[in-house]
Amino acid sequence: MTCDALRRPLVIVAADRIDRHGHAAHAVLHGYVRAASECAGVMTLGLPAEAGAFDADSLIDSIDGVLLTGSPSNVSPACYGAPAAPDEMLLDLARDAAVLPLVRRVVAAGVPILGVCRGFQEMNVAFGGTLDPAVHTRSGRLDHREGDHARPIERWYDDSHDIDIAPGGVLAGLVGEQRVPVNSLHHQGIDRLGQGLRVEATAPDGLVEAFSVACAPAFALAVQFHPEMRIHDCPLAQAIFTAFGTACRKRLLHRLRAVEPAAALA
């Protein structure tokens, strides 16, 4: 086995801006770190929710994948030209400013990307799509929210509805079934799908639950559900993170081979 085969791909994980005892802090939920490490087999580093804390070109040259996490916060309606958010909507403007300008550059550069829940919504907005801020209030829609908060947190991530997987897409290539159950913990959902995005799965009410970037040079998938919390018992969740890890390893090998000629001349 070569040294290159032993190296783990480097994946940045989008952090939230939170308050920590009166101090601004950057936080990543452990479920994403665990799924990326144990199932995708990658090494993770947090991406600060601060646009000025990193240079996009330097970052893209140095990484093998991007994981856009779910979050209690929502993408600000201002980012997709909608009316101002109601006061009760939790926003994270610092994360919006850090992540949204990065998404299309990452995809164009061939860096694998996986978006989950808020990350799914960020990818849609980055490609020109819009969001419905309150899906549960729309006639004919399911209530996609997490339900009773008194339940143990693990129960929040139980399966709650099926998704229908579109034939011939990324998800169809990962599982052998056309309909599978998933969990659901979101208030917002896609209103208008972004340009160049391909629907990968829908809920029974027609809401988009997964999409891919149609012409992306590498893995570029986004899901509205939460596979990171079900890697222990859900084949679809396992398949998503395994495929993401495989794509990240391909990116790592490409990066290493690109620097070999320069190293030989040094």
C-alpha positions in Angstrom: 0.0 0.0 0.0 1.4 3.4 -1.0 1.7 6.4 1.4 -0.9 8.2 -0.8 -3.4 5.4 -0.1 -3.0 5.9 3.6 -3.6 9.6 3.6 -7.1 10.8 4.6 -8.9 13.4 2.5 -9.3 16.8 4.1 -13.0 18.0 4.3 -14.1 21.3 5.6 -17.3 21.3 7.6 -19.4 24.4 7.7 -19.7 25.9 11.2 -22.5 27.9 12.7 -21.9 31.3 14.5 -23.2 30.9 18.0 -23.0 32.7 21.4 -20.8 30.9 24.0 -21.0 32.6 27.4 -21.2 36.0 25.8 -18.5 35.3 23.2 -19.0 34.8 19.5 -18.0 31.2 18.7 -18.0 28.7 15.8 -19.7 25.4 16.3 -20.1 22.1 14.4 -22.5 19.4 15.6 -20.7 16.1 16.4 -23.0 14.0 14.2 -21.5 15.4 11.1 -17.9 14.9 12.3 -18.7 11.3 13.3 -20.4 10.5 10.0 -17.6 12.0 7.9 -14.9 10.2 9.9 -16.5 6.8 10.5 -18.5 6.4 7.3 -16.8 8.6 4.7 -13.3 8.0 6.1 -12.2 11.6 5.8 -10.5 14.1 8.1 -12.6 17.1 9.0 -11.8 20.7 9.9 -14.3 23.4 10.7 -15.0 26.2 8.3 -15.4 29.4 10.3 -18.7 31.3 9.9 -16.7 34.4 9.0 -16.2 35.3 5.4 -13.0 37.3 6.1 -11.3 34.4 7.9 -10.3 32.5 4.8 -9.3 33.0 1.2 -11.5 31.0 -1.2 -8.8 30.2 -3.8 -6.3 29.0 -1.1 -8.9 27.0 0.5 -10.1 25.2 -2.6 -6.5 24.4 -3.6 -6.0 22.7 -0.2 -9.2 20.6 0.4 -10.7 17.4 -0.9 -14.4 18.0 0.0 -17.0 20.3 1.6 -19.7 19.2 4.0 -22.5 21.8 4.5 -24.2 20.9 7.7 -27.7 21.2 9.0 -28.4 23.8 11.6 -31.2 25.3 13.8 -30.7 28.5 11.8 -32.2 29.3 8.4 -30.8 31.0 5.3 -31.9 34.6 5.4 -34.7 35.5 3.0 -32.6 38.5 2.0 -30.2 36.1 0.3 -32.9 35.0 -2.3 -34.9 38.2 -2.6 -37.8 37.3 -0.3 -39.5 39.6 2.3 -37.8 40.1 5.6 -37.8 37.1 8.0 -40.2 37.1 10.9 -38.7 37.9 14.3 -39.0 34.3 15.5 -36.9 32.9 12.6 -33.4 32.0 13.7 -30.8 33.4 11.3 -27.1 33.1 10.9 -26.0 36.0 8.7 -22.3 35.3 9.3 -22.7 31.7 7.9 -24.7 33.0 5.0 -21.8 35.4 4.1 -19.2 32.7 4.5 -20.9 29.8 2.7 -23.1 31.1 -0.1 -20.3 32.8 -2.2 -18.2 29.6 -1.8 -20.6 27.0 -3.1 -20.5 27.5 -6.9 -16.7 28.0 -6.8 -16.2 24.8 -5.0 -18.5 22.9 -7.5 -16.8 24.5 -10.5 -13.3 23.5 -9.1 -14.3 19.9 -8.9 -14.3 19.7 -5.1 -16.9 17.1 -3.9 -19.7 18.7 -1.9 -22.5 17.3 0.3 -25.2 19.5 1.6 -27.5 18.4 4.4 -30.7 20.3 5.5 -29.5 23.9 5.8 -26.7 22.9 3.5 -29.2 21.7 1.0 -31.0 25.0 1.2 -27.7 26.9 0.9 -26.8 25.1 -2.3 -30.2 25.8 -3.8 -29.9 29.5 -3.0 -26.3 29.6 -4.3 -27.6 28.3 -7.6 -30.3 31.0 -7.8 -33.2 29.1 -6.2 -35.6 30.2 -3.6 -37.0 28.8 -0.3 -40.4 28.5 1.3 -39.9 29.6 4.9 -42.9 27.7 6.4 -43.7 24.5 4.4 -46.1 23.2 7.0 -48.5 26.2 6.5 -49.0 25.4 2.8 -52.1 23.6 1.7 -51.4 20.0 0.5 -47.9 19.9 2.2 -46.9 17.5 4.9 -45.7 18.9 8.3 -41.9 18.3 7.8 -41.0 19.6 11.3 -39.3 17.5 13.9 -42.4 17.0 16.1 -42.5 16.7 19.9 -39.4 18.2 21.4 -40.0 16.3 24.7 -38.8 13.1 23.0 -35.2 12.0 23.4 -33.1 13.7 20.8 -32.3 10.4 19.1 -36.1 9.9 18.4 -36.2 13.2 16.5 -34.2 11.4 13.7 -36.6 8.5 13.3 -38.0 7.9 9.8 -41.1 10.1 9.3 -42.0 9.8 5.6 -40.9 8.1 2.4 -39.1 9.7 -0.6 -39.4 8.7 -4.2 -36.0 8.4 -5.9 -35.8 9.7 -9.4 -34.4 7.1 -11.9 -31.0 7.5 -13.4 -29.6 9.9 -10.8 -27.0 9.9 -8.1 -29.3 8.5 -5.4 -30.6 5.9 -7.7 -27.0 4.7 -8.3 -26.5 4.4 -4.5 -29.6 2.3 -3.6 -31.5 -0.4 -5.4 -35.0 0.9 -4.3 -37.3 3.5 -5.8 -38.9 4.4 -2.4 -37.2 4.6 0.9 -38.1 6.1 4.3 -36.2 9.2 5.7 -36.3 11.5 8.7 -37.6 15.1 8.5 -36.6 18.0 10.7 -37.1 21.2 8.7 -39.4 24.2 8.6 -38.1 25.6 5.3 -38.1 23.8 1.9 -37.4 24.5 -1.7 -39.8 26.9 -3.4 -38.0 27.3 -6.8 -35.2 24.9 -7.7 -31.9 26.6 -8.6 -30.5 26.6 -12.1 -28.6 23.5 -13.2 -29.9 21.4 -10.3 -31.4 17.9 -10.9 -34.2 16.6 -8.7 -33.0 13.4 -7.1 -35.9 12.6 -4.7 -39.3 14.0 -3.7 -41.5 13.6 -0.6 -45.1 12.3 -1.0 -46.3 15.9 -1.1 -44.0 16.7 -4.0 -41.5 18.7 -2.0 -37.9 18.3 -3.3 -35.9 16.2 -0.8 -32.7 15.7 -2.7 -30.9 17.2 -5.7 -27.6 17.1 -7.5 -25.7 19.6 -9.6 -26.3 18.3 -13.0 -23.1 19.3 -14.8 -20.7 19.2 -11.8 -17.3 17.6 -12.5 -17.4 15.8 -9.2 -19.8 14.5 -6.5 -22.3 17.3 -5.7 -25.4 16.1 -3.8 -27.7 17.8 -1.4 -30.4 16.2 0.8 -33.1 17.8 3.0 -33.1 14.9 5.4 -30.4 13.9 8.0 -28.3 10.9 7.0 -25.5 11.9 9.5 -27.7 10.7 12.4 -28.5 7.3 10.8 -25.2 5.9 9.7 -25.6 3.0 12.2 -28.8 1.6 10.8 -29.8 3.2 7.4 -28.3 1.8 4.2 -29.1 5.0 2.3 -27.3 7.2 4.9 -24.3 4.9 4.8 -24.3 4.9 1.0 -24.4 8.7 0.8 -21.4 9.2 3.1 -19.5 6.3 1.5 -19.9 7.8 -1.9 -18.9 11.2 -0.7 -15.8 9.8 0.9 -14.9 7.9 -2.3 -15.2 11.2 -4.3 -13.0 13.0 -1.7 -10.3 10.3 -2.1 -10.3 10.8 -5.8 -9.9 14.5 -5.3 -7.0 13.9 -2.9 -5.1 11.7 -5.4 -5.7 14.3 -8.1 -4.2 17.0 -5.9 -1.2 14.9 -4.9 -0.4 14.0 -8.5 -0.8 17.7 -9.6 2.0 18.7 -7.2 4.4 15.9 -8.1 5.9 17.5 -11.2 6.5 20.7 -9.3 8.1 18.9 -6.5 10.4 17.0 -8.9 11.7 20.3 -10.3 12.3 21.9 -7.0 
